[in-house]
Amino acid sequence: IPPAISAWHTALQGVNKDAKRVRPNAPKIAYFFPHPALFVRGESSDRRHRYLRNWLVSRAGWITRLSVSDVTPVTPRTWQAFLNTIPEQISSTFSGDQLREAANLFGPELVRVQHDVPSHVQFRDTSIFLADIGRMTQWTKSKVLWDLYEHNFWFEFIALARVLMPDMTLDRESEWLDHVRQVFPGDSELTMCAEPFPSENQGLASSDPKLKLEYVEKLRVLLSPWPGFPSDLMEPLPSSVSSARVWALERKLALFYIQSFFDNFGRPPILPRLIPVPSAYGR
């Protein structure tokens, strides 16, 4: 699993998970993308490899579907069933009703792509031969997991904003999404399929103090209109502030976001991670 961002990991430990905080009409637990843990805690290595293969085959089609239509998140059990499908057996093991249900949820193109498995797939700027899934390096697997953390975080952030700001007009939402893209560089839903894997941590994950302050400040401005935003965070930090104060502000903003998500969805959100470093995997 890719390394956690320190301030966000610390904030997660401080979340109040009292069930009484959760709003009565909170939706059932579901995810826009498979939970990364599915690929780590599978029942067997064969199953984990099957999950990974099916996700890599389906990834580009699913991102495209999310970017062009209003898709609801998927329950963990449904993700697990979809990713555990053996492509050659879809027609013989799925009933007509099951095929229709899968097509309605994931889209007929995605079900067809999963059935007609290619010899290789494109993951960002890397071509992966599916026959080599079992021999994939831990570094490459970690990059796939990082990508899942990033995608889940992006779409969950937007989903929470729509709950907290229900009166936002389409024009205002379009403008707001432009601000979101400024906080999370490179995370445009229309380009996340093919853009190269980042060579260094960017935005909130940046190790450069000045750059990090710039993105923490953008996040503060983005969160400030949300209900319950802490009054003591309304003022921006000066540019000469210490890295310790930047970290403290980031932790408070992360805690506000995580708590808000829990209160509205009944679970903690999936959080962004640092990119995996080759040296950590013996490369």
N, C-alpha and C positions, 0 to 999 in steps of 0.2 A: 504494500500500500504506500503511495507517495507520502512524503513527510507533511505533517500538519503545519499550518501557519500559526506561529506561537500565540499571538493575541487572540485569534479566533478559537484556538484549542482551549486557552485559558478561560475565555468567555463561556464556552460550552459547559465547563464545569460549574459555572455559577448560575445556570438556568434553574428556575423554580418549576419543577415538573408536577406540581400538584394538579391532579385531574380537574379540580374545581375551577381552575383558571380557564379551561378550554371552553370556547363558546358552544352553546347547546346545539347549533346546527352545523358543527364542524364536519367536513366531508370525511369519508372513510380513508384510511391510509392508502396512498397511491403515489406513484412516482412518474415523472415525465420520461425518465430514462431508467434502465435497470439499475438497481442499487449495486454499487461496486462490490459489496460484500458477497454477492451471489457468485462472483468469479473467484473468490478466495476461500469461501467456506462450503463449497459444494460437497456432496456426499462422497464423491470419488474423483480421481484425476480425469477419468474418461468423461464424466459429466461436466466438470469444469471446462475441459477442452471443447465439449459440444456447445456449452453456453458461449464460449469465446468465439468459436467458429460462426455460430448462428448470429451472434451480435455483429461481428465484423461484416458478414454478408448483408445484414439488414440495416446497418448504421446509416449509410448515406440516404437510403430511401426513407427512413424514419425521420431524419433531420429535415429532409425536404417536405415531408408530410406535415411536420410541426410548423414549418415556416410559411406554408401556404393555406393551412386550414386550422380551424379552432378545434384542437384535439384535447380531450380530457386525459388526465394522468391515468396510469394503469396500475392495478393492484399488484402487490408482490407475487401473489399466487399465479396471476395471469402472465406476468413477465416470466416467471419460472417455467410455466407450461410451454410458453412460446419458445423460449430459448432451449428447452430440453427436447424439442421436436427433432426427430431424425428426418431430414429433408426427404429422403427417398420413401418414407412411410407416411407422408402427409395425406396423400390420396387414399391410402388403404386404411389408415387408423383414424382419420377424422371423418365424422359423419357429415352429411350435407349441412345440418344445422351448425355444427362446430366450424365448418369452413366459412359459412356465412357470418358467424359471430366473429371469427378471426379477421375476415375481410372488412367487416364494419369497424372493428377496433383499430386494426393496423393498416387497413387499406388493401384492396385486391392486388395492387402491384407488389406490395411488400410480401404478401403470402406467396405470390407467384415467384418472386425473386428467391425467397427462402427455399422453395421447392426445386428450382433450377439452379443449383449451386455452381458458381463459376470455379475455375481452377485457382484464381487469385483475386484478391480484393485490394482496393486502395484505402489505406488508413492515413488521412492527412497527406503527407508527401512521401509515404512509404508504401511500397507494393509488398503484400504478404501472400505467399503461397499457402493455400489452405491445407495442403497435404503436410506442411511443416508446422502446423499448430502445436503439436506435441513437443516440438523442439524449439519453440519460440523462447528467446532469452527473457530472463526476469525483467530486464530493463525495458524491453518492448512491451511486455505485459503491464508493467507499471505505467507506461505511457498511455496505454488503453484505459487503465483505471483512472488516471489523472483526467483524461478526456471526459470520462463519465462523471466524475466529481464536478468538473467545470460546467458541463451541460446541465446537469441537474440543478446546480446552484443558480445558473442563469435563469432557467425557466421558473424555478421556485420563487426567486426574488420578484419576478414580474407577476407571478400568480398572487403573491402576498400583497403587492402594491395595488392590484386590482380589487382585492377584498377591502383594503384599508381606504382606498380612494374610489368608491363605486360611482361617484358622480363625474368622473373624469371624461371629458368629451373625446371623440376620436382624434380631433386636431391636437388637443392637449396631450393625449396619450402618445401620439407620434412624436411630439416635441420632447416629452418625458423620456421616451425610449432612446432618443438621441443623447440625452444626458446619461442614461444608463450605459450606453456604449462608450462614453468618455471615461466612465469609472472602471469599466472592465475592457481594457484594450484587446482588440482582436476577436472579441466575442460577438460578432454579428451573426445572427441566425442564418443569414443567407450565404455566409462564407465559411462557416465552421467545418463544413465537409472537407474542403480541399486545401485550406491554408496550411502552410508548413507548421510542424510542431515547434513551439517556441524554443529558442536556444538558451534563454535566460528567463528568470522570474520577472514578471511585469506587473505594473499596477500596484495593487495592495500587497502583492507578494514580493515586491522589489526589495532588495537589500540596500539600495541607495537611500539614505535618510531623507534627502531633499525630494527625491522622486516619490518616495513613500508618503511624505507629508502632502504632496500635491494630490495624490489619489485619496488619501484619508479625508482631506478637506472636501473633495468632490463627493465622497460618500456621505459626509456630514450634511452637505447641502441637499443631497438627494433624499435623505431620510427625515430631514427636519420638518416637512409638512405632515408626516404621519402622526396619527393620534397617539398621545402618550410620550412623544419625544421629550427626553429630559431637558428641562429648562437650562441646566448648567452647561449644556453642550451647544447652546444657540450661537455663541460667539466663536469666530474662527481663531485658530492658533497663529501667533506671529511666525514669520518665516525663519526667525532666529532660534526657535524653540529647540530644546534638546530632543534627542531620539527617544529618551525614556518617556517624555511627555507625549510624543507622537504615538508610541506604543500604548500608553495608557488611554489616549483618546480612541485609538482603533479598537482596543478591548471593550470600551464602553459602548461604542457604536455597534460592535459585533454582538454584544450582550443584548442590546435593545432589539436588534434584528432577530436574533435567535429566539428571544422571549416572545416577541410579537408573532413569530411564525408558530411557535408552540401553542400559544394562546388561541390561535385561529385554525390550526390544522391538527392539533392533538399529538404532535411529535416534533422533535428537533429537526431542523432542516439539514440537508446535505451541504457541507461547507467546502469552499475552495481549498486547494492544496498547493504546495510547492511542487515544481516540476521535478521529476526523478533525475538524479545525477548519475551518469554512467559509472563513476568510480564507486558508488555504493553497491553496484551489482558486479563488481570485479572486472570492469571494462576500462 
